[in-house]
Amino acid sequence: MSKTTIEILSYTSLVLGLIFSVIAVVWWYIKIRDRLNKSVESSRTINEIGMKSLFYNLPSLIALCIFMIPTIYFFGKLKQFNYCKDVIKVNSKSSIGFNENSPDFIEDCGCYNLEELKKEALK
């Protein structure tokens, strides 16, 4: 997987996640607004109103979190790509040299394009 692919997936999932989250929040509020307004009219303090609003809107907040899972995953992959690039950069300057066939390195960075990692690290 290349850095460009990861960046495209990261930002696409961010935009789509935000769009779907906003749609879910607005749809849910339209669905429950009558019940929420009726419940809030009987409240006496701002704390009661806030807690009822939070309680009634909790499903939309859960939907927001669910829609953001791909974004968190892809940005984590982008962070791991930068980590692998830094590993190559630091280890290539050591006197021992760098073994790209190391099991630890393959486990952490094996899913990325090694030629691109080397090229980015040695700039």
C-alpha positions in Angstrom: 0.0 0.0 0.0 1.4 3.4 -0.9 1.3 6.6 1.0 -0.9 8.3 -1.6 -3.5 5.5 -1.4 -3.6 5.7 2.4 -4.0 9.5 2.2 -6.8 9.3 -0.3 -8.6 6.7 1.8 -8.1 8.7 5.0 -9.5 11.9 3.7 -12.3 10.3 1.8 -13.4 8.4 4.8 -13.2 11.6 6.9 -15.4 13.5 4.5 -17.9 10.7 4.0 -18.0 10.0 7.7 -18.8 13.6 8.5 -21.4 13.8 5.8 -23.2 10.6 7.0 -22.8 11.7 10.6 -24.5 15.0 10.0 -27.3 13.3 8.0 -27.8 10.8 10.8 -27.9 13.5 13.5 -30.3 15.7 11.6 -32.6 12.7 10.7 -32.6 11.5 14.3 -33.4 15.0 15.7 -36.3 15.3 13.2 -37.5 11.9 14.3 -37.5 12.7 18.1 -38.1 16.5 18.2 -41.7 16.3 19.2 -41.1 13.9 22.0 -38.0 15.9 23.1 -39.9 19.2 23.1 -42.8 17.7 25.1 -40.3 16.3 27.6 -38.4 19.6 27.9 -41.5 21.7 28.5 -42.0 19.9 31.9 -38.4 20.4 33.0 -37.5 23.0 35.6 -33.8 23.5 35.3 -31.2 23.7 32.6 -29.5 20.6 33.9 -32.6 18.5 33.3 -33.0 19.9 29.8 -29.3 19.2 29.0 -29.5 15.6 30.3 -32.8 14.9 28.5 -31.3 16.3 25.2 -28.2 14.1 25.7 -30.3 11.1 26.5 -32.6 11.5 23.5 -29.7 12.2 21.1 -27.4 9.4 22.3 -28.2 7.1 19.3 -27.1 9.8 16.9 -23.8 10.3 18.8 -23.3 6.5 18.7 -23.9 6.7 14.9 -21.3 9.5 14.6 -18.7 7.3 16.4 -19.5 4.3 14.1 -19.1 6.4 11.0 -15.7 7.6 12.2 -14.2 4.2 12.7 -12.8 3.9 9.1 -11.3 7.4 9.5 -9.5 6.4 12.7 -8.3 3.2 11.0 -6.8 4.9 7.9 -5.2 7.7 9.8 -3.6 5.1 12.1 -2.3 3.4 9.0 -0.9 6.8 7.8 0.8 7.2 11.2 2.3 3.7 11.0 3.6 4.5 7.5 5.4 7.5 8.9 6.8 5.4 11.7 8.1 2.8 9.3 9.7 5.6 7.3 11.4 6.9 10.4 12.6 3.4 11.3 14.3 3.1 7.9 15.7 6.6 8.2 17.3 6.1 11.6 18.5 2.5 11.0 20.1 3.3 7.6 22.3 5.9 9.2 23.6 3.4 11.9 27.0 1.7 11.4 25.4 -1.8 11.6 23.1 -1.2 8.6 19.5 -2.0 8.1 18.0 -5.5 7.5 14.6 -5.1 5.8 14.0 -8.9 6.2 13.9 -8.6 10.0 10.7 -10.4 11.3 9.9 -7.4 13.5 10.1 -5.0 10.6 8.1 -7.2 8.3 5.4 -7.6 11.0 5.1 -3.8 11.5 5.8 -2.5 8.0 5.3 -5.5 5.6 2.0 -4.2 4.1 3.6 -1.1 2.7 5.6 -0.6 -0.5 9.2 -1.0 0.7 10.7 0.8 -2.3 8.5 3.8 -1.6 9.4 3.7 2.1 13.1 3.7 1.3 12.7 6.5 -1.2 10.8 8.7 1.2 13.1 7.9 4.2 16.3 8.7 2.3 15.2 12.1 0.9 
